[in-house]
């Protein structure tokens, strides 16, 4: 017997994602229903919701994992073309930016955990290594968040002159360094340690303190300060 998909248009109104959203609000929708709306349609073989369930199952039903997929990765799913893949990536990027904007304009950093919360939304799910600096004023409020470099997964080039120039422009009294490890490995490399020491020495010559250097992944972080490595 050949399987015949049941198109969404034939479902009871309460079960259709768009109609369900209108009737009950967006919070009533499952993850697969939300993704189905983003995609707009399924394929000849399955409904948009079934396609969404299949995609989400492949990433352990985790939106953060889904956000790491490229257009090429998404197009490997039967029923997902370039337009649907771009729609998915666009929606996830909007979500990431919303999370970043939801932070206080000038958050205060009192601990490595505070820094991680801010940085995780910026680089936690990045596919390539990025190096960022949080510039703080005397009250430990962040006056500027700056991406210094973006490079390959294994290494990134960091220009000390740019870091110090921005610090002077913002009249920062301290800094928190950060970069991500796309591999998920939290252990600092010798290059990470050498770079931290180099930046700290340059900052001290300008009476600017380096409070910490965080290695950030999707779910956790490593703090040089917490480990006594500064």
VOTIKE-352626 format. One line per field, with one value per residue (C-alpha): residue in one letter; residue number from 1; x, y, z. Coordinates in Angstrom, 3 decimals. Layout:
# residues N
type (A / ...)
seq (NUM / ...)
X (X / ...)
Y (Y / ...)
Z (Z / ...)
END
This chain:
# residues 230
type (X / X / X / X / X / X / X / X / X / X / X / X / X / X / X / X / X / X / X / X / X / X / X / X / X / X / X / X / X / X / X / X / X / X / X / X / X / X / X / X / X / X / X / X / X / X / X / X / X / X / X / X / X / X / X / X / X / X / X / X / X / X / X / X / X / X / X / X / X / X / X / X / X / X / X / X / X / X / X / X / X / X / X / X / X / X / X / X / X / X / X / X / X / X / X / X / X / X / X / X / X / X / X / X / X / X / X / X / X / X / X / X / X / X / X / X / X / X / X / X / X / X / X / X / X / X / X / X / X / X / X / X / X / X / X / X / X / X / X / X / X / X / X / X / X / X / X / X / X / X / X / X / X / X / X / X / X / X / X / X / X / X / X / X / X / X / X / X / X / X / X / X / X / X / X / X / X / X / X / X / X / X / X / X / X / X / X / X / X / X / X / X / X / X / X / X / X / X / X / X / X / X / X / X / X / X / X / X / X / X / X / X / X / X / X / X / X / X / X / X / X / X / X / X / X / X / X / X / X / X)
seq (1 / 2 / 3 / 4 / 5 / 6 / 7 / 8 / 9 / 10 / 11 / 12 / 13 / 14 / 15 / 16 / 17 / 18 / 19 / 20 / 21 / 22 / 23 / 24 / 25 / 26 / 27 / 28 / 29 / 30 / 31 / 32 / 33 / 34 / 35 / 36 / 37 / 38 / 39 / 40 / 41 / 42 / 43 / 44 / 45 / 46 / 47 / 48 / 49 / 50 / 51 / 52 / 53 / 54 / 55 / 56 / 57 / 58 / 59 / 60 / 61 / 62 / 63 / 64 / 65 / 66 / 67 / 68 / 69 / 70 / 71 / 72 / 73 / 74 / 75 / 76 / 77 / 78 / 79 / 80 / 81 / 82 / 83 / 84 / 85 / 86 / 87 / 88 / 89 / 90 / 91 / 92 / 93 / 94 / 95 / 96 / 97 / 98 / 99 / 100 / 101 / 102 / 103 / 104 / 105 / 106 / 107 / 108 / 109 / 110 / 111 / 112 / 113 / 114 / 115 / 116 / 117 / 118 / 119 / 120 / 121 / 122 / 123 / 124 / 125 / 126 / 127 / 128 / 129 / 130 / 131 / 132 / 133 / 134 / 135 / 136 / 137 / 138 / 139 / 140 / 141 / 142 / 143 / 144 / 145 / 146 / 147 / 148 / 149 / 150 / 151 / 152 / 153 / 154 / 155 / 156 / 157 / 158 / 159 / 160 / 161 / 162 / 163 / 164 / 165 / 166 / 167 / 168 / 169 / 170 / 171 / 172 / 173 / 174 / 175 / 176 / 177 / 178 / 179 / 180 / 181 / 182 / 183 / 184 / 185 / 186 / 187 / 188 / 189 / 190 / 191 / 192 / 193 / 194 / 195 / 196 / 197 / 198 / 199 / 200 / 201 / 202 / 203 / 204 / 205 / 206 / 207 / 208 / 209 / 210 / 211 / 212 / 213 / 214 / 215 / 216 / 217 / 218 / 219 / 220 / 221 / 222 / 223 / 224 / 225 / 226 / 227 / 228 / 229 / 230)
X (0.000 / 1.396 / 1.512 / -0.640 / 0.301 / -2.492 / -2.002 / -2.335 / -5.276 / -7.237 / -6.533 / -8.999 / -8.674 / -7.406 / -4.508 / -3.243 / -0.195 / -1.268 / -4.857 / -3.722 / -1.528 / -4.475 / -6.794 / -4.463 / -1.402 / 2.170 / 3.032 / 0.556 / 2.556 / 5.087 / 8.603 / 7.732 / 4.628 / 6.671 / 9.260 / 6.475 / 5.151 / 8.644 / 9.023 / 5.537 / 4.953 / 6.035 / 6.512 / 4.482 / 5.460 / 4.936 / 3.320 / 5.272 / 4.891 / 6.220 / 9.144 / 9.807 / 9.733 / 12.288 / 14.613 / 14.375 / 14.914 / 18.216 / 19.492 / 18.138 / 15.199 / 17.576 / 17.224 / 20.845 / 21.998 / 19.704 / 21.201 / 24.601 / 23.398 / 24.212 / 21.986 / 23.829 / 23.164 / 19.460 / 19.046 / 20.085 / 16.612 / 14.188 / 11.588 / 13.902 / 15.045 / 17.091 / 14.122 / 13.062 / 16.649 / 17.132 / 13.818 / 14.918 / 18.331 / 16.770 / 14.283 / 17.009 / 19.249 / 16.378 / 16.017 / 19.731 / 19.696 / 16.588 / 18.330 / 21.354 / 19.227 / 17.298 / 20.360 / 20.697 / 22.246 / 25.081 / 25.075 / 27.162 / 29.720 / 30.254 / 31.354 / 32.504 / 28.940 / 27.639 / 30.156 / 29.234 / 25.511 / 26.296 / 28.869 / 26.985 / 24.332 / 27.078 / 29.407 / 28.062 / 26.814 / 29.263 / 30.759 / 34.118 / 36.359 / 35.721 / 37.633 / 35.679 / 36.478 / 34.098 / 35.213 / 34.213 / 34.135 / 35.121 / 31.764 / 32.193 / 29.472 / 30.037 / 30.545 / 31.269 / 31.231 / 33.584 / 34.439 / 38.183 / 38.598 / 36.886 / 38.874 / 39.180 / 37.969 / 41.469 / 42.938 / 42.186 / 44.353 / 44.118 / 45.597 / 46.730 / 46.694 / 42.988 / 42.170 / 44.068 / 42.815 / 39.209 / 39.987 / 41.390 / 38.479 / 35.989 / 38.135 / 37.785 / 39.416 / 39.205 / 38.517 / 37.230 / 38.611 / 36.614 / 36.651 / 34.682 / 35.749 / 33.353 / 34.580 / 33.070 / 36.452 / 36.872 / 40.583 / 42.767 / 45.549 / 49.077 / 48.318 / 45.327 / 47.534 / 50.277 / 47.787 / 46.178 / 49.552 / 50.478 / 47.248 / 47.433 / 50.968 / 49.987 / 46.893 / 48.817 / 51.143 / 48.033 / 46.698 / 43.918 / 43.194 / 42.289 / 39.681 / 39.232 / 39.497 / 36.573 / 36.478 / 32.823 / 30.885 / 27.155 / 26.529 / 29.498 / 32.676 / 36.214 / 37.389 / 41.102 / 40.409 / 38.494 / 41.319 / 44.015 / 45.583 / 45.665)
Y (0.000 / 3.411 / 6.034 / 9.045 / 12.171 / 14.076 / 17.714 / 20.370 / 21.895 / 18.701 / 18.797 / 19.998 / 23.766 / 23.508 / 21.312 / 23.582 / 25.552 / 28.954 / 28.592 / 27.210 / 30.283 / 32.574 / 30.638 / 29.925 / 32.135 / 31.302 / 29.764 / 26.945 / 25.732 / 22.929 / 23.409 / 21.421 / 23.550 / 26.743 / 25.422 / 24.329 / 27.899 / 29.204 / 26.801 / 27.501 / 24.095 / 20.494 / 18.286 / 15.871 / 13.106 / 14.717 / 17.675 / 20.702 / 19.531 / 16.046 / 17.570 / 19.883 / 16.947 / 15.110 / 18.109 / 18.791 / 15.121 / 15.233 / 17.976 / 16.436 / 18.869 / 21.660 / 25.105 / 25.949 / 22.863 / 23.739 / 27.221 / 25.678 / 24.107 / 25.825 / 26.215 / 23.252 / 21.146 / 22.007 / 21.234 / 17.650 / 17.081 / 15.955 / 18.691 / 21.557 / 23.784 / 26.945 / 29.197 / 27.097 / 26.791 / 30.549 / 31.113 / 28.814 / 30.481 / 33.946 / 33.135 / 31.672 / 34.702 / 37.005 / 34.965 / 35.265 / 39.035 / 39.401 / 37.523 / 39.811 / 42.979 / 41.735 / 42.294 / 45.532 / 48.280 / 48.541 / 45.314 / 45.115 / 42.330 / 41.073 / 37.534 / 35.234 / 33.893 / 37.401 / 37.678 / 34.241 / 35.067 / 38.092 / 36.387 / 33.135 / 34.915 / 36.480 / 33.573 / 30.459 / 28.880 / 30.432 / 27.948 / 29.710 / 31.092 / 34.711 / 36.908 / 39.547 / 42.087 / 43.516 / 47.004 / 48.036 / 51.350 / 51.905 / 50.625 / 47.350 / 48.301 / 47.218 / 50.325 / 48.434 / 44.913 / 44.520 / 41.683 / 42.004 / 39.185 / 36.279 / 33.466 / 29.765 / 27.173 / 26.488 / 29.950 / 33.626 / 36.705 / 39.318 / 42.810 / 44.289 / 47.794 / 47.592 / 46.311 / 49.126 / 51.813 / 50.987 / 50.827 / 54.353 / 55.631 / 54.278 / 55.306 / 51.749 / 50.851 / 47.095 / 44.443 / 40.916 / 38.870 / 36.090 / 33.666 / 30.594 / 27.039 / 25.682 / 22.162 / 22.411 / 21.785 / 24.100 / 23.511 / 26.550 / 25.979 / 27.219 / 29.870 / 31.010 / 31.270 / 33.177 / 35.606 / 36.295 / 37.082 / 39.343 / 41.364 / 41.627 / 43.051 / 45.580 / 46.636 / 47.106 / 49.573 / 51.743 / 51.160 / 48.951 / 45.679 / 42.425 / 40.893 / 37.605 / 35.617 / 33.310 / 30.384 / 30.024 / 27.089 / 26.550 / 25.359 / 26.259 / 28.277 / 28.280 / 31.239 / 32.055 / 34.112 / 31.332 / 28.910 / 31.292 / 31.721 / 35.534)
Z (0.000 / -0.986 / 1.743 / 0.955 / 2.934 / 4.569 / 3.475 / 6.162 / 4.289 / 5.029 / 8.744 / 11.335 / 11.626 / 15.190 / 14.001 / 11.220 / 12.419 / 11.069 / 12.183 / 15.536 / 16.022 / 15.307 / 17.611 / 20.523 / 20.061 / 19.094 / 22.467 / 21.813 / 18.811 / 18.992 / 17.624 / 14.518 / 13.919 / 14.214 / 11.774 / 9.411 / 9.298 / 8.577 / 5.654 / 4.333 / 2.753 / 2.730 / -0.299 / -2.377 / 0.022 / 3.409 / 5.119 / 6.295 / 9.900 / 9.113 / 7.236 / 10.185 / 12.611 / 10.477 / 10.334 / 14.069 / 14.938 / 13.038 / 15.379 / 18.591 / 18.526 / 19.479 / 17.852 / 18.622 / 16.749 / 13.850 / 13.651 / 12.901 / 9.664 / 6.394 / 3.350 / 1.833 / 4.939 / 4.961 / 1.285 / 1.952 / 3.382 / 0.722 / 0.319 / 1.336 / -1.496 / -1.425 / -0.574 / 2.420 / 3.635 / 3.470 / 5.274 / 8.108 / 8.447 / 8.362 / 11.124 / 13.330 / 12.791 / 13.776 / 16.960 / 17.693 / 17.191 / 19.330 / 22.154 / 21.853 / 21.838 / 24.842 / 26.987 / 28.882 / 26.775 / 29.300 / 31.303 / 34.439 / 34.711 / 38.246 / 37.439 / 34.664 / 34.490 / 33.720 / 30.889 / 29.558 / 29.410 / 27.273 / 25.066 / 24.523 / 22.455 / 20.333 / 19.613 / 21.314 / 18.108 / 15.628 / 13.165 / 12.932 / 15.632 / 16.567 / 18.998 / 20.950 / 23.627 / 26.212 / 27.226 / 30.740 / 32.579 / 36.189 / 37.425 / 35.468 / 32.993 / 29.402 / 27.284 / 24.071 / 22.625 / 19.693 / 17.348 / 16.803 / 14.323 / 12.644 / 11.182 / 10.656 / 13.098 / 14.444 / 14.692 / 14.357 / 13.950 / 16.687 / 16.249 / 19.582 / 18.120 / 17.340 / 20.824 / 22.529 / 20.141 / 20.969 / 24.700 / 24.573 / 22.474 / 25.018 / 28.000 / 29.249 / 32.547 / 32.039 / 29.421 / 29.150 / 26.282 / 24.681 / 21.811 / 20.878 / 20.189 / 17.537 / 18.317 / 21.803 / 23.446 / 26.427 / 26.999 / 26.177 / 23.690 / 24.214 / 21.597 / 23.685 / 26.759 / 24.928 / 23.391 / 26.769 / 28.307 / 25.392 / 25.583 / 29.372 / 29.232 / 26.552 / 28.512 / 31.749 / 30.013 / 29.506 / 33.048 / 31.691 / 33.464 / 31.749 / 34.056 / 32.250 / 29.045 / 28.309 / 25.921 / 24.941 / 23.521 / 23.020 / 26.554 / 28.713 / 29.108 / 30.447 / 32.531 / 32.725 / 35.858 / 37.622 / 36.879 / 38.171 / 34.743 / 34.612)
END
